[in-house]
C-alpha cells in the first residue's frame, strides 16, 4: 500500500470522528437539523479539500454510488462552472451527493456539511426565506480534529479548497490511478494546475 492510500485511510478515520462530534453536538444543542429531511442546506455550492474528496470517492466506490456521482459532477462542471454561490443557492441546485433527500456519503460527508448546524426552523434555510437562520458555532468542537487532518499531509494541493463537484472528479481520477498502479509515486497531484 502506498503513502497516499495510507493517508486516505487515516483521513477517513479523522473525518468520521469530526462527523460524529458534530452529530453529538447537534443532539446536545437540540438542533432541528437532526430531524430535518428537507435537505435545504444540501443546495449550497460548498468547497472541500482534495483530501476530503479522496475519502468521499473511496466511500462512494465501496458503496457502488461513484459512477452516478461522477456523471452528475461531470454535468455540473459543464453547466455550473461559472455560477456564483448566491445564484447556485437561489437556483436550488442539489449537491451531487444528494439522492432522495439523503447524502450518499453521510458517514464521511464534507466537514462543511457536518458542521453546518442551525438552531432555526428548517424553512429559514431555504433561499425563499427573507429571515436569516441561526448557526451553531462548531469551531471549538472540530478545531483539534481539523488541525490533525491538515497535519497529515505536507502536500498543499491536498488541502486546496475546490467546489465539491471538481474535487470529486479530480479525486476519482487520483483514486483510479492509485488502483491501477498502487506502488507509483504520490506526486501525481503535481499534474493538476491547482
Secondary structure, 3 states (H helix, E strand, C coil): CCHHHHHHHHHHHHHHHHHHHHHHHHHHCCCHHHCCCCCHHHHCCCEEEHHHHHHHHHHHHHHCCHHHHHHHHHHHHHHHCCCCHHHHHHCCCCCCCEECCEECCHHHCCHHHHCCCECCCHHHHCCCCCCCCCECCCHHHHHHHHHHHHHCCCCHHHHCEEEHHHHHHHHHHHHHHHHHCCCCCHHHHHHCCC
